[in-house]
Amino acid sequence: MAQRHPDPTAGPVPADALAGYLRDRATEFLRALRLHRETGAGAAASEDSVEAARALRRAARRISAGLHTFQPVLDPGWAEALRPELAWVSGTLAQEHAQTARLNQLLLALHRLSGAAPFPAPARATATRSPAPAACGLPSDGTHRAVDGTTAPARRTATVTATVTTTAPDPAPAPAAASDRAVVRAVPAPDRGNLTVGAAKAGALLDRQLTLARTRAHSTALQALGSSRFHAIADKVALLASEVPLSPAADGADLRPMADAARERLTDAVTALPLLTAGSPYNAEALIHGLSPDPSPHPQDAAWHQVRLLLRLHRYAREVLRTAAHPCLLTAGEALDRHRDASEAAAAAAQAARTPRIAPATAYALGVLHADQRHEVEAARYAFQRAWQKEALGTS
């Protein structure tokens, strides 16, 4: 792996840059919190409320990451007390969105695997970032390059909202919009009219289980936002918006070595990954342990999830330094997001297949769905391996 050499012409970055960054993120947190309260978050949350919750998570993640990466220049007691609380906020608010996205991903895969028509037009999602694939050596039209050198549409570019139907074919999808709010452009598939009986029942089972999980996550989020614990966190963030508690070591300190340490932790974690295997298409490594009776998360995914978190810390550290991220770094992060989504979707399909007394056709459909999502895991690892190599070459 090529090593990154620091730029000798880059000057030191003072702790004031971190203080300004944290104040800005705290202001975003408070603004999102006010919007969330104004738009309401009842049983039928509005789109503005959902966007406000997303902005809350985004600001909480960045503040928490800044406290972690640049802890030497911050008041240690204050940073150690606030960082896990912000992680709790972000994790709690993320659950509802995760359950919704997981259900949509699995239903979309069921339709695709059944050869049924794609989902209806109300298919929208928010893209968290807009990487530049062409600058990373990938096609810029939302496609990925197959093993034989041809290009094919990306299998999943956004979250879809849909319901399983067994009565009529779905209408054609709406055209894609060229904006950060991506509209799904479904790949045309042969219209067989309906889902198979097994696929329809599998979709209904997944819908019941994940909708229940989403409802519980929504209730948990509402309780968390009204709790005294969250109010105490909001008070601390409000103080952060006006004053950042720096340590005496902040005087004359340079933030670049701390950001470089975050990069080194990421590089070490990536080096431990089986990138040689991941670089071989169709290696089927992600399918190992697919028939294991253990309901715990797939053991080989943990290292990849850890790299995803370290990559996020590295990206946020670059934001503090106001250094633009390499396009391939964004592409690598997107691949790891797909890896996480597919891994959790496969786990949800496996959990549904363990439901007692389901029909054999339903169990078979869930097994095919599980294998499909594990193949998605493998494809995401392949995409990450390609993007990471290009990013490493670009920074060497």
SEMAR-171437 format. One record per atom (N, C-alpha, C): x, y, z. Coordinates in pm, whole numbers, padded with zeros to 5 digits, always signed. Each point is the difference from the previous one (the first is absolute). Layout:
<atoms>
XYZ/...
</atoms>
This chain:
<atoms>
+00085-00119+00000/-00085+00119+00000/+00088+00124+00000/-00031+00094-00089/+00079+00123-00006/-00023+00081+00126/+00108+00060+00049/-00008+00080+00120/-00022+00147-00036/-00076+00067+00084/-00028+00141-00022/+00111+00083+00062/+00053+00093-00078/+00106+00086+00048/-00058+00138+00027/+00024+00057+00118/-00055+00131+00030/+00056+00108-00090/-00081+00099-00026/+00041+00111-00084/+00087+00095+00082/+00128+00015-00036/+00088+00085+00080/-00036+00147-00010/-00077+00039-00103/-00036+00140-00017/-00124+00037+00080/-00071-00099+00055/-00121+00028+00076/+00037+00057+00136/-00059+00112+00033/+00030+00064+00127/-00078-00063+00113/+00034+00033+00124/-00071-00055+00116/-00143+00053+00006/-00088-00081+00058/-00140+00038+00018/-00023+00020+00149/-00032+00120+00044/-00014+00026+00144/-00128-00059+00057/-00006-00006+00131/-00118-00054+00067/-00123+00086-00022/+00020+00127-00036/-00115+00087-00027/-00083-00053-00116/+00063-00069-00094/-00075-00058-00111/-00097-00106+00051/+00044-00081+00095/-00087-00100+00060/-00113+00068+00078/+00033+00104+00073/-00103+00070+00077/-00108+00057-00091/+00041+00059-00112/-00098+00053-00094/-00085-00110-00062/+00064-00112-00031/-00073-00113-00059/-00104-00054+00098/+00039-00019+00125/-00093-00052+00099/-00115+00097+00028/+00030+00129+00000/-00107+00098+00019/-00100-00004-00115/+00051-00012-00121/-00090-00008-00116/-00088-00125+00007/+00061-00113+00037/-00079-00123+00007/-00102+00007+00114/+00038+00064+00111/-00094+00016+00111/-00118+00087-00042/+00028+00104-00077/-00107+00085-00050/-00093-00078-00092/+00056-00086-00086/-00082-00085-00086/-00086-00095+00084/+00056-00054+00106/-00075-00089+00088/-00120+00072+00060/+00022+00120+00051/-00109+00075+00064/-00104+00043-00104/+00044+00036-00119/-00094+00037-00104/-00086-00119-00041/+00061-00116-00013/-00075-00121-00036/-00096-00039+00112/+00042+00017+00123/-00087-00032+00113/-00123+00091+00002/+00021+00128-00027/-00113+00092-00004/-00095-00036-00113/+00055-00034-00118/-00083-00040-00113/-00078-00127+00030/+00065-00094+00069/-00066-00125+00034/-00118+00025+00093/+00016+00090+00094/-00109+00031+00093/-00113+00076-00070/+00036+00087-00095/-00103+00078-00069/-00081-00085-00097/+00064-00095-00066/-00070-00082-00099/-00074-00115+00063/+00031-00032+00126/-00069-00110+00066/+00060-00132-00040/-00016-00100+00090/+00055-00134-00026/-00091-00104+00060/-00127+00010-00034/-00096-00096+00053/+00004-00129-00076/-00114-00070+00001/-00006-00131-00067/+00022+00015-00149/-00047+00113-00059/+00019+00024-00143/+00094+00119-00017/+00127-00023+00014/+00099+00108-00008/+00005+00055-00142/+00011+00133-00011/+00006+00064-00130/+00138-00016-00060/+00011+00035-00129/+00130-00009-00066/+00099+00096+00063/-00049+00119+00041/+00088+00096+00066/+00052-00054+00132/-00087-00073+00073/+00043-00058+00127/+00106-00108-00022/-00018-00079-00105/+00098-00104-00032/+00134+00064-00037/-00006+00108-00080/+00122+00069-00039/+00068+00063+00121/-00081+00053+00095/+00057+00058+00120/+00070-00105+00084/-00059-00119+00012/+00065-00108+00074/+00130-00041-00067/+00001+00001-00133/+00123-00035-00072/+00109+00105+00026/-00041+00128+00003/+00097+00106+00028/+00051-00009+00144/-00086-00040+00093/+00044-00021+00138/+00108-00108+00007/-00025-00111-00068/+00098-00108+00000/+00131+00044-00063/-00012+00073-00111/+00121+00044-00070/+00085+00091+00088/-00063+00095+00067/+00076+00091+00087/+00057-00074+00120/-00079-00091+00059/+00048-00074+00117/+00120-00087-00036/-00003-00064-00117/+00113-00083-00043/+00127+00083-00014/-00012+00116-00060/+00119+00081-00025/+00057+00059+00129/-00087+00042+00090/+00051+00050+00128/+00071-00113+00075/-00065-00116+00007/+00059-00114+00070/+00134-00040-00062/+00008+00002-00133/+00125-00036-00068/+00109+00102+00031/-00036+00128+00002/+00099+00102+00034/+00053-00015+00141/-00089-00033+00093/+00044-00021+00138/+00092-00121+00012/-00022-00100-00084/+00083-00121+00005/+00137+00023-00063/+00002+00056-00119/+00125+00013-00075/+00093+00105+00061/-00057+00110+00047/+00082+00112+00048/-00010+00016+00152/-00015-00111+00069/-00014+00004+00145/+00119+00065+00071/+00126-00014-00048/+00112+00062+00072/-00010+00151+00019/-00074+00069-00086/-00008+00146+00014/-00131+00043+00066/-00081-00096+00047/-00127+00030+00064/+00006-00036+00147/-00088+00061+00076/-00011-00034+00142/-00037-00147+00011/+00084-00085+00059/-00022-00146-00004/-00129-00044+00068/-00029+00053+00118/-00121-00041+00070/-00125+00036-00075/-00003+00120-00057/-00117+00045-00076/-00018-00084-00127/+00108-00023-00073/-00009-00075-00125/-00042-00144+00024/+00057-00065+00103/-00033-00138+00029/-00144-00016+00047/-00056+00104+00061/-00138-00008+00047/-00099+00023-00114/+00032+00089-00093/-00094+00035-00105/+00002-00097-00118/+00118-00054-00031/+00011-00082-00121/-00092-00122+00000/-00004-00083+00105/-00092-00115-00004/-00147+00041+00000/-00031+00115+00056/-00139+00046-00001/-00045+00036-00141/+00088+00064-00074/-00032+00032-00139/-00011-00126-00085/+00085-00098+00028/-00011-00128-00071/-00134-00067+00030/-00048+00013+00122/-00132-00055+00036/-00111+00069-00078/+00008+00132-00013/-00101+00074-00076/-00001-00044-00145/+00118-00004-00061/+00009-00038-00140/-00050-00141-00024/+00042-00094+00086/-00042-00139-00016/-00149-00020+00020/-00057+00070+00098/-00143-00015+00027/-00084+00055-00115/+00038+00116-00052/-00077+00060-00108/+00018-00075-00133/+00107-00075-00012/+00026-00069-00126/-00081-00127-00017/-00053-00054+00108/-00064-00131-00008/-00124-00001-00088/-00084+00101+00013/-00124+00003-00079/+00031+00006-00149/+00091+00090-00036/+00039+00009-00141/+00061-00130-00049/+00080-00065+00083/+00065-00125-00040/-00103-00109-00027/-00102-00010+00085/-00103-00103-00020/-00078+00027-00128/-00031+00126-00026/-00073+00034-00122/+00083-00033-00124/+00127+00041+00001/+00086-00026-00114/+00021-00150-00022/+00010-00075+00109/+00020-00144-00010/-00120-00068-00065/-00119+00039+00042/-00120-00057-00060/-00009+00033-00147/+00025+00124-00036/-00006+00040-00140/+00103-00075-00084/+00119-00018+00054/+00104-00071-00072/-00039-00145-00026/-00057-00065+00100/-00038-00140-00015/-00119-00016-00095/-00096+00091+00006/-00114-00010-00091/+00043+00025-00143/+00090+00095-00019/+00053+00024-00134/+00072-00123-00053/+00079-00064+00085/+00072-00120-00042/-00097-00113-00032/-00107-00014+00077/-00099-00103-00029/-00062+00020-00138/-00035+00124-00032/-00056+00027-00132/+00101-00031-00109/+00125+00041+00023/+00103-00024-00102/+00025-00148-00020/+00008-00074+00109/+00028-00144-00010/-00118-00077-00060/-00121+00054+00015/-00118-00066-00055/-00024+00037-00146/+00076+00096-00052/-00022+00043-00137/-00125+00083-00013/-00054+00050+00113/-00121+00082-00006/+00037+00141-00042/-00104+00078-00030/+00022+00139-00042/+00060+00078+00115/+00080+00105-00030/+00057+00081+00106/-00107+00073+00080/+00046+00063+00109/-00092+00066+00090/-00060+00126-00061/-00112+00051+00059/-00060+00122-00051/+00090+00121+00020/-00047+00112-00055/+00082+00119-00006/+00034+00065+00133/-00086-00001+00106/+00039+00074+00120/+00122-00062+00065/+00110+00002-00069/+00122-00066+00048/+00106+00104+00015/+00018+00047+00123/+00095+00107+00022/+00086-00033+00120/+00117+00060+00002/+00089-00013+00115/+00095+00117-00002/+00059+00024+00113/+00096+00109+00011/+00140-00055-00011/+00075+00048-00097/+00140-00040-00012/+00081+00081+00100/+00076-00069+00085/+00074+00069+00105/+00118+00077-00057/+00049-00041-00115/+00108+00073-00062/-00001-00033-00148/+00063+00083-00077/+00001-00017-00145/+00142-00019-00046/+00052-00123+00004/+00136-00023-00043/+00016+00022-00149/+00124+00011-00043/+00028+00019-00141/+00058-00131-00054/-00086-00092-00047/+00050-00130-00042/+00099+00010-00115/-00024+00094-00093/+00088+00007-00115/+00143+00033+00042/+00016+00086+00101/+00133+00037+00046/+00069-00116+00069/-00076-00102+00039/+00058-00117+00064/+00018-00114-00099/-00015+00030-00129/+00019-00104-00100/-00122-00085-00022/-00117+00044+00050/-00123-00072-00018/-00092+00080-00091/-00095-00065-00068/-00091+00075-00087/-00077+00104+00080/-00031+00113-00063/-00066+00110+00067/-00150-00001-00017/-00058-00102-00063/-00143-00001-00026/-00075-00093+00092/+00058-00031+00118/-00070-00084+00095/+00008-00147-00033/+00095-00042-00083/+00014-00140-00033/+00128-00053+00061/+00013-00131+00004/+00124-00061+00044/+00053-00090-00110/+00129-00019-00001/+00062-00077-00107/+00002-00148+00038/-00052-00081-00086/-00004-00143+00025/+00136-00060-00023/+00010-00130+00031/+00130-00068-00010/+00047-00006-00144/-00094-00010-00093/+00042-00012-00140/+00028+00134-00066/-00003+00108+00079/+00032+00131-00053/-00120+00081-00043/-00117-00060-00008/-00120+00074-00036/-00055+00072+00120/-00090+00093-00025/-00060+00073+00111/-00144-00044+00017/-00044+00004+00125/-00137-00039+00031/-00054+00094+00105/-00131+00022+00001/-00055+00092+00099/+00026-00048+00140/+00023+00093+00091/+00017-00035+00140/-00127-00064+00050/+00015-00104+00083/-00116-00077+00042/-00083+00072+00104/+00062+00091+00073/-00077+00072+00100/+00063+00135+00022/-00073+00106-00033/+00055+00133+00012/-00071+00083+00104/-00113-00043+00049/-00072+00078+00099/-00101-00088+00068/-00061+00054+00104/-00100-00073+00074/-00134+00012-00067/-00077-00108-00005/-00126-00002-00069/-00112-00018+00100/-00112+00069-00022/-00118-00020+00080/-00101-00077-00083/-00043-00116+00047/-00087-00083-00080/-00071-00100+00087/-00101-00065-00055/-00071-00105+00068/-00005-00121-00089/-00007-00118+00059/-00008-00123-00077/-00141-00017-00050/-00015-00030-00127/-00132-00020-00057/-00007-00136-00066/-00117-00062+00005/-00019-00130-00064/-00116+00004-00097/-00042+00121-00039/-00119+00009-00083/+00026+00060-00137/+00088+00095-00011/+00019+00069-00127/+00145+00039-00017/+00045+00012-00125/+00139+00042-00022/+00019+00144+00041/+00123+00033+00038/+00034+00136+00039/+00020+00086-00122/-00037+00130+00008/+00025+00091-00112/+00148+00027-00016/+00032+00062-00112/+00140+00031-00029/+00050+00107+00095/+00128-00002+00031/+00055+00097+00093/+00014+00137-00063/+00009+00102+00088/+00021+00136-00048/+00145+00018-00040/+00030+00093-00091/+00140+00023-00039/+00081+00053+00116/+00130-00025-00005/+00088+00041+00108/+00022+00151-00004/+00016+00058+00118/+00026+00144+00012/+00148+00022+00025/+00055+00098-00066/+00143+00030+00017/+00018+00096+00116/-00007-00053+00120/+00016+00081+00121/+00044-00090+00112/+00030+00062+00118/+00040-00079+00115/-00114-00088+00049/-00126+00042-00024/-00112-00086+00034/-00023-00091-00120/+00058-00117+00009/+00000-00089-00116/-00132-00072-00013/-00047-00014-00122/-00118-00080-00029/+00047-00127-00065/-00052-00112+00044/+00047-00129-00048/-00033-00016-00147/+00096-00044-00076/-00024-00040-00138/+00009-00152-00004/-00114-00064+00006/-00002-00145+00010/+00041-00062-00133/+00071-00109+00008/+00041-00072-00119/-00121-00074-00056/-00034+00020-00130/-00115-00071-00055/+00015-00150+00015/-00109-00065+00039/+00001-00144+00020/-00120-00060-00071/+00008-00125-00038/-00115-00064-00063/-00120+00003+00094/-00115+00043-00053/-00119+00014+00082/-00073-00134+00004/+00005-00065+00116/-00072-00126+00017/-00132+00021+00073/-00041+00126+00012/-00129+00029+00058/+00004+00005+00150/+00026-00112+00066/-00005-00007+00145/+00129-00059+00054/+00020+00021+00128/+00104-00075+00070/-00045-00144+00013/+00097-00089+00012/-00035-00138+00029/-00063-00009+00138/-00069-00109+00028/-00067-00014+00129/+00103+00006+00114/+00111-00072-00017/+00102+00001+00104/+00059+00138+00022/+00030+00072-00111/+00056+00133+00013/-00100+00097+00062/-00127-00011-00038/-00102+00089+00057/-00014-00023+00151/-00003-00127+00039/-00012-00030+00144/+00126+00043+00075/+00115-00017-00064/+00125+00045+00063/-00002+00152+00018/-00049+00071-00103/-00009+00144+00011/-00096+00045+00108/-00113-00071+00011/-00097+00034+00104/+00058-00025+00139/+00075-00110+00015/+00062-00030+00129/+00104+00105+00037/+00084+00036-00096/+00100+00104+00026/-00067+00134+00032/-00109+00028-00070/-00070+00126+00024/-00054+00005+00142/-00056-00109+00047/-00053-00003+00138/+00112+00017+00101/+00106-00076-00017/+00107+00002+00099/+00074+00133+00003/+00036+00053-00117/+00078+00123-00003/-00085+00123+00026/-00128-00005-00035/-00088+00112+00035/-00018+00007+00151/-00012-00115+00063/-00009-00001+00146/+00129+00054+00061/+00114-00041-00054/+00128+00051+00051/+00012+00150-00023/-00049+00048-00114/+00005+00144-00027/-00089+00077+00097/-00119-00054+00026/-00090+00067+00095/+00062+00008+00138/+00062-00108+00043/+00067+00001+00131/+00115+00099+00001/+00076+00006-00109/+00112+00095-00007/-00051+00143+00003/-00114+00025-00066/-00057+00135+00002/-00042+00039+00141/-00064-00093+00070/-00041+00028+00138/+00121+00023+00090/+00104-00080-00020/+00122+00017+00079/+00064+00135-00025/-00001+00044-00127/+00058+00130-00033/-00080+00113+00063/-00131-00011-00002/-00084+00104+00061/+00025+00007+00151/+00008-00115+00062/+00028-00002+00144/+00137+00059+00031/+00098-00033-00085/+00135+00052+00022/+00003+00152-00013/-00068+00054-00101/+00002+00144-00022/-00073+00076+00111/-00089-00067+00070/-00070+00065+00111/+00058-00029+00136/+00110-00073+00004/+00057-00042+00127/+00087+00109+00060/+00022-00009+00129/+00089+00094+00068/+00144-00018-00047/+00034-00122-00038/+00135-00026-00050/+00026+00081-00127/-00096+00000-00093/+00019+00076-00123/+00000+00150+00027/-00084+00045+00091/-00002+00143+00033/+00134+00045+00056/+00063-00086+00080/+00133+00034+00052/+00102+00008-00113/-00010-00090-00098/+00091+00004-00115/-00022+00128-00080/-00127+00036-00023/-00030+00121-00075/+00055+00123+00071/-00006+00001+00133/+00055+00114+00075/+00151+00009-00019/+00068-00115+00001/+00145+00001-00020/+00037+00046-00141/-00080-00043-00098/+00027+00043-00137/-00025+00150-00016/-00102+00050+00070/-00027+00144-00005/+00119+00079+00056/+00059-00048+00106/+00120+00065+00053/+00117-00012-00097/+00009-00116-00069/+00107-00020-00096/-00011+00098-00116/-00122+00039-00035/-00019+00094-00111/+00059+00137+00029/+00023+00030+00127/+00056+00131+00036/+00145-00009+00048/+00035-00113+00061/+00137-00012+00053/+00044-00146-00003/+00119-00024-00052/+00056-00135-00007/+00106-00014+00109/-00017-00094+00094/+00099-00016+00108/+00129-00063-00052/+00100+00081-00021/+00130-00049-00047/+00091-00025+00120/+00095-00089-00019/+00097-00030+00105/+00118+00096-00011/+00081+00010+00105/+00121+00085-00010/+00092-00039-00114/-00004-00130-00039/+00088-00045-00109/-00042+00055-00135/-00117+00064-00008/-00047+00052-00128/+00081+00119-00048/+00063+00070+00091/+00080+00117-00038/+00119-00043-00085/+00000+00044-00123/+00109-00032-00091/-00005-00141-00057/-00106-00075+00029/-00009-00138-00050/-00036-00002-00149/+00044-00104-00068/-00029-00021-00142/-00095-00120-00011/-00110+00019-00071/-00099-00107-00013/+00039-00105-00103/+00094+00030-00086/+00032-00095-00108/+00051-00135+00051/+00090-00005+00099/+00044-00132+00047/-00116-00086+00054/-00098+00062+00062/-00115-00077+00051/-00084-00053-00116/-00018+00082-00104/-00072-00047-00118/+00079-00110-00071/+00132+00014-00004/+00082-00104-00062/-00009-00131+00079/-00012+00010+00131/-00015-00122+00082/-00131-00071-00033/-00106+00077-00026/-00127-00061-00040/+00016-00072-00133/+00076+00061-00091/+00026-00064-00129/+00081-00128+00019/+00097+00001+00088/+00082-00119+00022/-00083-00113+00061/-00090+00034+00092/-00087-00105+00057/-00087-00062-00109/-00048+00083-00090/-00079-00052-00112/+00085-00089-00089/+00120+00046-00032/+00087-00079-00088/+00035-00135+00062/+00027-00002+00129/+00032-00126+00068/-00120-00095-00005/-00119+00054+00020/-00119-00086-00002/-00026-00054-00140/+00021+00083-00101/-00020-00046-00138/+00103-00107-00036/+00123+00018+00048/+00104-00098-00029/-00036-00138+00055/-00074-00003+00109/-00040-00128+00060/-00115-00066-00075/-00064+00071-00092/-00111-00058-00075/+00053-00096-00109/-00080-00097-00037/+00041-00091-00109/-00022+00064-00136/+00075+00106-00030/-00022+00072-00125/+00038-00082-00122/+00095-00090+00015/+00038-00084-00114/-00117-00087-00043/-00068-00057+00098/-00120-00080-00031/-00111+00088-00052/-00021+00116+00063/-00107+00089-00042/+00022+00052-00142/+00126+00005-00045/+00030+00048-00134/-00027-00101-00108/-00038-00122+00036/-00034-00104-00098/-00151-00006-00015/-00055+00038-00114/-00147-00003-00016/-00054-00141+00017/-00121-00007+00054/-00071-00127+00017/+00079-00100+00083/+00063+00047+00108/+00081-00091+00082/-00084-00076+00100/-00127+00040+00021/-00094-00070+00089/+00044-00002+00145/+00096+00083+00037/+00046+00003+00138/-00110+00045+00095/-00086+00090-00048/-00106+00053+00086/-00108-00103+00030/-00002-00110-00075/-00102-00102+00022/+00041-00104+00104/+00126+00005+00044/+00045-00096+00100/-00078+00022+00129/-00035-00108+00067/-00081+00002+00122/-00145+00040-00028/-00040-00004-00129/-00136+00039-00034/-00105-00089+00060/+00032-00125+00029/-00097-00093+00058/+00024-00021+00149/+00079+00087+00060/+00026-00014+00143/-00128+00025+00080/-00029-00083+00101/-00120+00023+00082/+00015+00116+00098/+00120+00055+00010/+00024+00108+00095/-00070+00128-00048/-00092+00056+00080/-00072+00121-00044/+00080+00128+00018/+00119-00008+00056/+00081+00119+00021/+00047+00055-00135/+00044+00127-00004/+00047+00058-00127/+00111-00082-00063/+00009+00009-00131/+00099-00076-00076/+00140+00034+00050/+00080-00097+00042/+00129+00031+00066/+00099+00072-00090/-00001-00030-00130/+00101+00061-00087/-00032+00146-00035/-00120+00047+00034/-00038+00137-00034/+00052+00102+00099/+00033-00043+00122/+00034+00095+00106/+00119+00086-00038/+00103-00059-00059/+00119+00078-00036/-00033+00106-00105/-00089-00032-00092/-00039+00096-00102/-00083+00113+00061/-00086-00034+00095/-00077+00105+00068/+00092+00094+00077/+00105-00056+00062/+00095+00084+00073/+00074+00094-00094/+00037-00048-00118/+00066+00085-00098/-00095+00112-00044/-00127-00031-00013/-00097+00104-00036/-00001+00112+00104/+00001-00035+00127/+00001+00100+00105/+00130+00082-00001/+00114-00068-00019/+00128+00070-00005/+00009+00091-00122/-00057-00043-00111/-00001+00084-00119/-00083+00125+00023/-00110-00015+00071/-00083+00117+00033/+00077+00096+00090/+00072-00051+00100/+00080+00087+00085/+00106+00074-00080/+00061-00070-00095/+00102+00063-00085/-00061+00111-00085/-00115-00026-00057/-00067+00103-00082/-00035+00122+00083/-00052-00021+00120/-00037+00113+00084/+00123+00077+00046/+00111-00070+00022/+00123+00070+00036/+00046+00091-00114/-00016-00045-00123/+00036+00083-00115/-00091+00122-00010/-00126-00016+00042/-00091+00115+00002/+00051+00107+00096/+00050-00043+00116/+00053+00096+00097/+00118+00076-00060/+00085-00072-00073/+00117+00064-00062/-00036+00076-00127/-00128-00010-00040/-00046+00062-00125/+00079-00051-00119/+00023-00130+00001/+00071-00067-00110/-00099-00084-00077/-00006+00022-00129/-00095-00076-00082/+00038-00147-00002/-00100-00085+00015/+00024-00144-00005/+00021-00045-00144/+00087-00097-00018/+00021-00059-00132/-00130-00063-00048/-00036+00017-00128/-00127-00058-00047/-00011-00150+00027/+00110-00071-00008/-00005-00144+00024/-00025-00031+00147/+00034+00093+00088/-00029-00020+00141/-00151+00002+00022/-00069+00089-00068/-00145+00004+00009/-00062-00125-00061/+00056-00044-00112/-00050-00122-00064/+00020-00121+00091/+00115-00005+00068/+00026-00111+00092/-00099+00003+00116/-00028+00119+00053/-00098+00009+00107/-00138-00042-00044/-00036+00035-00121/-00131-00042-00053/-00006-00152-00014/+00109-00061-00043/+00003-00146-00012/-00017-00066+00136/+00063+00056+00103/-00015-00057+00134/-00140+00022+00056/-00065+00110-00039/-00140+00018+00039/-00087-00109-00062/+00024-00029-00128/-00075-00107-00066/+00029-00135+00065/+00126-00018+00041/+00038-00124+00068/-00078-00016+00129/-00008+00106+00080/-00073-00006+00125/-00149-00027-00023/-00058+00071-00099/-00142-00017-00028/-00031-00143-00045/+00083-00054-00090/-00025-00134-00050/+00021-00104+00109/+00100+00020+00085/+00024-00093+00110/-00120-00004+00095/-00054+00116+00035/-00113+00003+00091/-00127-00050-00067/-00016+00026-00131/-00115-00053-00071/+00004-00152-00006/+00118-00056-00024/+00014-00146-00002/-00033-00059+00137/+00043+00066+00106/-00031-00047+00135/-00150+00004+00026/-00069+00103-00051/-00145+00009+00018/-00071-00112-00076/+00048-00031-00121/-00059-00111-00076/+00021-00133+00072/+00120-00019+00055/+00028-00124+00073/-00087-00010+00125/-00019+00112+00069/-00084+00000+00119/-00145-00033-00035/-00049+00054-00110/-00137-00031-00043/-00014-00148-00036/+00106-00057-00058/-00006-00141-00039/-00005-00092+00122/+00037+00050+00117/-00006-00081+00122/-00138+00003+00065/-00095+00070-00061/-00136+00005+00054/-00060-00140-00002/-00055-00046+00111/-00055-00137+00002/-00120-00016-00093/-00012-00119-00056/-00117-00044-00076/-00028+00086-00123/+00104+00049-00067/-00024+00068-00127/+00002-00103-00112/-00064+00033-00112/-00011-00093-00112/+00137-00020-00065/+00022-00118-00057/+00129-00024-00067/+00031+00102-00109/-00101+00041-00077/+00025+00097-00106/+00044+00134+00057/-00055+00037+00115/+00041+00125+00065/+00143-00010+00049/+00033-00113+00063/+00136-00019+00050/+00100+00000-00116/-00038-00061-00113/+00089-00003-00116/+00024+00141-00052/-00107+00080-00010/+00015+00138-00049/+00089+00081+00093/-00013-00020+00130/+00084+00073+00095/+00146-00046-00011/+00021-00129-00027/+00136-00049-00019/+00066+00060-00123/-00076+00008-00109/+00053+00064-00121/+00030+00147+00026/-00090+00064+00074/+00019+00141+00032/+00125+00020+00086/+00021-00089+00097/+00119+00009+00084/+00127-00014-00084/+00001-00099-00089/+00118-00020-00085/+00024+00122-00090/-00108+00059-00051/+00014+00117-00085/+00064+00116+00076/-00041+00022+00124/+00057+00109+00078/+00146-00028+00039/+00033-00126+00021/+00141-00032+00027/+00085+00022-00126/-00059-00023-00118/+00071+00036-00122/+00019+00151-00010/-00098+00075+00047/+00015+00146+00004/+00114+00040+00093/+00014-00072+00111/+00113+00024+00091/+00132-00021-00075/+00007-00108-00074/+00122-00030-00075/+00027+00107-00105/-00105+00047-00068/+00018+00104-00102/+00048+00131+00063/-00051+00031+00118/+00043+00122+00069/+00146-00008+00041/+00043-00117+00044/+00142-00017+00034/+00088+00018-00121/-00044-00052-00113/+00077+00015-00124/+00010+00147-00039/-00112+00073+00011/+00000+00143-00033/+00090+00078+00096/-00003-00035+00128/+00087+00069+00096/+00147-00026-00033/+00033-00124-00031/+00140-00034-00029/+00052+00081-00117/-00081+00016-00105/+00042+00078-00116/+00017+00148+00036/-00099+00054+00073/+00006+00142+00034/+00117+00030+00094/+00024-00090+00095/+00107+00024+00096/+00137-00002-00069/+00019-00090-00091/+00129-00004-00071/+00023+00127-00078/-00105+00051-00064/+00015+00124-00076/+00026+00118+00092/-00067+00002+00117/+00020+00109+00094/+00141-00004+00056/+00051-00122+00031/+00135-00013+00053/+00103+00045-00102/-00022-00032-00126/+00093+00044-00105/-00006+00152-00017/-00120+00056+00018/-00016+00144-00018/+00062+00081+00111/+00021-00059+00119/+00057+00074+00113/+00143-00043+00030/+00056-00089-00083/+00136-00048+00027/+00104+00099-00052/
</atoms>
